[in-house]
Amino acid sequence: MAYTTIKKPSDYFNTILYTGDNSSPRTITGVGFQPDMNWSKIRSEVNDHWVSDAVRGANKIIRPNGTDDELVNGSGGYISSFNSDGYVIASGSASNNNFNKSSGTMVSWNWKANGAGSSNTDGSITSTVSVNTTSGFSIVSYTGTGSVATIGHGLGTTPSMMILKSRDNGTLNWLVYHKSIGNTGALYLDLTNGTQTISAFWNNTSPTSSVFTIGTGGTPNNSGDNYIAYCFADVKGFSKFGSYVGNGETPNGTFVYTGFKPAFVMGKATSGTENWFMNDNKRLGYNDKNYRLYPNLSNSEATDSNMEILSNGFKLNTANGNSNGVGKTYIYMAFAEEPLVGDNPATAR
């Protein structure tokens, strides 16, 4: 059996960098596929993260570092459409600061699903699902009922991590399920809080290969609210979702084996009030000073090092509690630049 079914990870996930020029419309190319989910952030200054996807519509943006309602044609700029190699940016009514501010350095992380999606009736609530079963990624839209329910995710395998948000209720946080935490708790993407243990999240029920369960209301299932969920499964040689324990050492921090050279890593301590962290293989500082952004903050890019990306995983090189506090447990998600073995084997750092 082949080590991995994905020979070229950048066909399914890719990070691109560009510099804003305040033009409108502006076409961004180089993704390598038509993105179905785009997460963008200006690196050079304080401004929000923004997520767009093909299920909701490219021009509908939602802010991971806050609880705001979904914005349509955001006043600070938005993605007007996805195309075969990237996307088109349009200026908003007030500015172009979100995606294309003049001289601003930008990063965008892009995932491939399967377009606008189709109806899925696997759960007790009918969902709209855009899924790529090869890469283990699906985008799921549903409407909450306030009662215990199941939602079809389309992956055909059990999701390892799910990130979801109400699109039209600005009081509700982003909710994160991770297999290392289990079905009794969750983390909030937009907050520093540790694991929250509330049965109303997942009704203390683990997801299956066809559905995930939501509880009796609150963050994942407020009656009448429209939700978006991003679901991810482990795919050998392409993606991995796991946990590690920090050792608090600099520079010889904890090493985390992924089985591939990571292109992207995002993680969070499961206890204490620590920020999330995001690293990738494209931004300046890549090895041995890998710069990071914080999904829960609008901060500009941090230029102090927190990890090194290696051919078979990543190694923390800081004692900072955000990513390598002594004795702290962290969850992470990682996507590959290159598999460890195969037609495109990973190279050393």
Secondary structure, 3 states (H helix, E strand, C coil): CCCCCCCCHHHCEEEEEEECCCCCCEEECCCCCCCCEEEEEECCCCCCCEEEECCCEEEEEECCCCCCCCEECCCCCEEEEEECCEEEEECCCCCCCCCCCCCCEEEEEEECCCCCCEEECCCCECEEEEEECCCCEEEEEEECCCCCEEEECCCCCCCCEEEEEECCCCCCCCEEEECCCCCCCEEECCCCCCCECCCCCCCCCCCCCCEEEECCCCCCCCCCCEEEEEEECCECCCEEEEEEECCCCCCCCCEEECCEEEEEEEEEECCCCCCCEEEECCCCCCCCCCCEECCCCCCCCECCCCEEEECCEEEECCCCCCCCCCCCEEEEEEEEEEECCCCCCCCCC
